């Protein structure tokens, strides 16, 4: 296995260990993200979009205050907040762009493009290199093995009923949907296993794997599918570990695309 350090460059926090106040702050933001997802799942997309927008502004304001205080290199919390801002951005764009007039593949592509722009801007602000983000090929056999984890993980997601969240994609042309899924998988890996993995590793070390995995699962709360949230938590843990071990998001992108493709194209299994 390859190994890589993904903590990135950041000033340490005032204490050697992450202060309890920092953990409580991030847990508060996590709870707010869950609440916005619940609103979306409950049929209140406008309220959820507004909530995501407010949360995005609050997180960016918090990050800006920390960055302003930094003399040279931003501290770990400031970098973590910049990465965290991408999660409500995904929620805001995903909720606001939902429309019966917008074809499902177009919706997937537009959300991915907004997230891509956000990820690139955050990476530039924090001076993150492609290697730190995991944008590297890595060893082909290793990345192929990581990619193949998408098969059992996709089956797990299907068994847990995650495919119901992909029902809006039913009937879409595979010619349009497959490229959209590939783009979305690549961008989400850049966000969660790239930017967030790097910035949260500086905050929590290897415990950042759990944090980024939880955020990955929370991003699916708005679908209303508990099975999908559970499946994505498992996926997030496996892929975050693989990213930390190999230093690349190539394999996790393939695995992500396999899971999403399976949920979009395969019927849920008949149980019982």
Secondary structure, 3 states (H helix, E strand, C coil): CCCCCCCCCCECCCCCCCCHHHHHHHHHHHHHHHHHHHHHHCCCHHHHHHHHHHHHHHHHHHHHHHHHHCCCCCEHHHHHHHHHHHHHHHHHHHHHCCCCCCCHHHHHHHHHHHHHHHHHHHHHHCCCCCCCCCCCCCCHHHHHHHHHHHHHHHHHHHHCCHHHHHHHHCCCCHHHHHHHHHHHHHHHHHHHHHHHHHHHHHHHHHHHHHHHHHHHHHCCHHHCCHHHHHHHHHHHHHHHHHHHHHCCCHHHHHHHHHHHHHHHHCCCCCCC
